[in-house]
Amino acid sequence: MVEMNVRREHVRLIVMIPPKPAISDVMGRVKGRTAIKTFKQFRNLRKKPHLGNHFLSPGYCVDTVGLDLEMIQKYVRYQEQKER
């Protein structure tokens, strides 16, 4: 993980992964492990009627970075200020 910005409704990550694994597999692992660890740490979340056994939404957005890594990092760092 290179960069992370956590908001109440979403998380933005900049990660470097080798070219061989499928991005969907990587995201599935990240989201799956995050949900499992969160439900173990905060057991009362399973009782919330709007969550059930789901903690994260099924989708995600992926963009690849070539030479504009710096621009993407600025977006991740400062998006919260722009949304206000």
C-alpha positions, -999 to +999 in steps of 0.1 A: +000+000+000+014+034-010-014+057+001-048+055+019-076+079+027-104+066+049-138+083+049-170+073+066-186+061+034-155+049+014-118+042+014-093+053-013-062+032-017-031+035-039-015+001-040+013-014-061+007-049-073+027-070-097+012-074-132+005-111-129-025-113-104-059-102-116-070-069-100-104-085-092-087-112-072-066-087-053-097-066-045-117-097-035-090-106-010-086-071+004-123-066+008-129-101+021-102-099+048-112-064+058-148-075+063-138-107+083-115-087+106-140-059+111-168-083+120-145-102+144-134-070+161-169-054+161-193-083+166-223-060+172-221-049+135-236-083+124-268-074+143-274-042+123-303-049+100-289-028+071-256-047+071-265-084+077-233-103+068-223-076+043-198-049+053-186-035+020-204-028-012-199-053-040-182-029-064-150-010-066-133+014-090-098+007-103-075+030-123-040+022-134-013+047-129+015+054-154+035+085-150+008+104-131+013+087-097+019+121-081-014+135-094-034+105-081-017+107-047-027+144-044-063+134-053-064+107-026-048+130+000-069+161-006-103+149-019-119+153+015-111+190+015-125+194-020-158+176-011-164+200+018 
